[in-house]
Amino acid sequence: MRRRHKGPVRYTLFLARSGGGSRMVSLPGWGVALILFLLALWTGANLYFWHKGREARILEVRLQALSQEARRLSLALEAERAKNGALSEEAKRTKKELEEIKKAIEELRRRAGLSPINALPVRYQEGGKGGGAMAALGEPLAEWAEVRAEVLDLRNQLKEVVPALERTLEVERSLPRGLPLRGYRGVTSYFGMRKNPFGPGYEFHDGLDFAAPYGAPVYATGSGVVARTGWMGAYGLAVLLDHAEGYQTLYGHLSRLAVRPGQRVEKGQVLGYVGSTGRSTGPHLHYSVYRYGSPLDPRPYLDPLWASR
């Protein structure tokens, strides 16, 4: 039996050229391994340098952007330096306006029944919070920081004033002020003792009688709640309103009603119409003002013209 010869392993590469011609190359195993190693090394080198090139391009873009930002900040700084004088003057004008606003807020506090508060601006003193920063910013920016602090302080005061003022204004709207008729000011009988129009002697008259034609609208002199409507003895068909601070108003001798008990009415709303019901000698409106049940002279509650009569 014939034994085969054992030698080193070899690989044959068949190389064909397009257009004709071919060639066979026989390589040992280590040669093929070397070729594969060189191909892998070349591919890895290409990937490495491509990645480094990409990082370089990204850094270049970032440097360009930073350069543009530095230029913009430099121009802004120059412009800011040029505006320092104008900023300082504007800050002073704003402070003067804030002083006027502060006075207005103090007046609103007084009207709302709140205790006066001096809205002093926050001062940035050396060693305090933000002191070094303010010095570094320069005088104009420090002035604006002070203005901003004062604005915040005044805004906080307004948050307290507005609700209290709204309550005060609501009470003021509820108080009986003004005339119950429009266009009719003639008074036929005043508040106090008068001669009895229905017999001998004198009697106490607890309101004002306004001369007005039958059917003229009668208006609420303040916002409130209708406490009572209907027939009220000598007042005839009448409306009684409850107001704030213990005030009540009565509108008597009406011909027709326009509201019902428990209804909320606003100042100037029609309550009814002039008539001659009850103890009356002709069409007119009887108007009374009470506080905690006691009758008051309505004249001081009508308007400035009536207050002097």
Order of alpha helices (4+ residues) and beta strands (2+ residues): beta-beta-alpha-alpha-alpha-beta-beta-beta-beta-beta-beta-beta-beta-beta-beta-beta-beta-beta-alpha
